[in-house]
Amino acid sequence: MSEHVNSRYTARLPRGEENVVSLHQQPPASTFQPDGPVELAVVAAAAAFNTTPEVLLGADRSRVAADARAVAMTAARQHGHSLPAIARHFDRDHTTVLQATRRIEKKTPPLRDLAAKIAADLPGQPASTHAGLVDLDEQVPESGYRSPGLREQQRAIPSAGERAQLRVAR
């Protein structure tokens, strides 16, 4: 049963340009301007799935949008970017990126191949191979560090110069 369902689904996946006959209209014009490798992966995945980058970065949960988004995330991950850095580009949590990359890498070979092709076509050095340089967005605080939450900041005791003076009513 699952083999039959998979074969029907993979039959509809994007193929090489030489075998594709376009039966649909061109995707709507996009105003998205990529400025880095992750955004270029988004543009490439959107083009492969005949949609726009805005759909991939939006909240659309259709099969095409979800698969295209997962392919872009996987390509960015294969290019060497960290899960939190990819998640920031998609305005999602890093566990969503982890789930998407695992789904593409283990369950759908045609999409895995597409993600590998997109990752290979991305320009520049992967984020993890810079010689000793660490991206400010990808710095992780040292272990044991915990930033104070809003409630702790509100409860903080003010210093002596900041204390409000109490007045006695007479």
N, C-alpha and C positions, 0 to 999 in steps of 0.2 A: 504494500500500500504506500509506504513512504517513498519507495523508489519511483513509483509512478508519479506521485505528486512532485517530487524533486525534478523529474525529467520534464514535466510540464512547465515548471517554473524556470529551469535553466534554459529551456528552449526560447524563452522570452528575454533572456539577458542580452546586453549589448554584445555584438560580435565585431569582428574586424570590418573596416570600412569597405573592403572589396566585396563583402557578402551582404551588405545592408542596402535594402531598398527603402527609401523613406516614404512611408505612407501617411505621415503626420506633418502638420505644419511645423515651421521652425519655432524654437522656443522664443518666448517673448524677450524683447530687448532688456538687457540688464544694465544697471548703473553701478554695479559692484566694481571697485577698483582694488585688485589684489596688491598687497605691499610686502609679502613675505612668502616663504615656502608653504606654510599651512594654507594661506589664502589661495595660492596657485593650485594646491591639491584640491581645494573646494571647487575652483573654476573647472579644472580638468574632470573631476567626478561629475559635476553638473552637466558638462558637455557630453560625457559618455552616456548619461542617463536622459539626455534631451530635456533638461530642466534648467532652472536658473540658480545661481549661488544663493540668492535670497531665500529660496525654498529650502536649501540645505541648512542655512543658518537660522531658519525660522522654527516654528513649532509644529510644522506639518508632520503627521505620523503615518502617512500613507506608505505603502510598501516601497514604492520607487524612491520617495524622499528618504526613508529610513535606510535603505540599502546604499543609496548614493552618499549619504552622510557617513555611514559606517565605512565605506570604501575610502572616502577622503580622510577620515580619522586614521584608518589603518595605513594609508600611504604616508601620512605625516609621522606616524609612529615608526614605520620602517625607515623613514628618512633620518630618524634619530631624535625626534622631539620628545619631551617628557609628557606624561599623561596630564599633569596640571596645566602645562603650557598649551596643549591642544584643547583642553577643556575650556580654557579662557577664550580661545578664538570662537568656539561654538556656543559660548555662554551656557555651559553645562558642567556637571560635576565630573571629576576625574574617573569615578567608578563607571559612569556612562561610557566614557571613552574606552575603558578597560573591557567592558562587556561587548561593545561594538567590535573592537579589534579581535577579541577571542572568537566571536561569532563568525567573522569573516575568515580568519585564519584557519579555523577548524572545521567549519560546516559547509562552506560554499566555495569550492575550488575555482569556478570561473570568476567570482568576485575577488578572490585572493590574487589571481593572476592579473586582473585589472588593477588592483591596488599596487602590486609590485611594479607594473608598467608605469603607473603614475608616479610612484616614488622614484623610479629610475630616471624619469624625465624632469624631476624637480631640480632647479638650479642651485648652485652653491653647495657649501659644505654642510653636512648634517650637523645639527646642534650639539651633538655629543663629541665631535671630533676637534673642536677648537683647542688650540694648544694652550692649555692652562687658563683659558678665559672662561668665566662663568657668567651667563646671562643673568642680569639682575632679576628678571622675572622668575628665574628658575632656582634662585638661592633658597636653601632650606635652613631654617634656624637650627641652632645647635640643640642637641637633645636636652631635655629638661626645661627648655624655655617655654613659657606659657604666657601669651599676651593677655592682659587683663580684659575681662569682658565689660560690657556696658554697666551691668549691675554692680560689679566691683568698683568701677570708676565712680559711680554715683554714691557708693557707700564710703568712699575714701574720706579720711578725716582731714579737714583742711588745716593748713599750718596756722600758727598763732596769728600772723598778720592778716589772714583771710577770714578769721572767725567773725561772725556777726555779733555785734554787741547786744546784750539783752537789756531791756529797759524794765524797770520796775514801775508798775502802775500805782499811782498814789491817789 
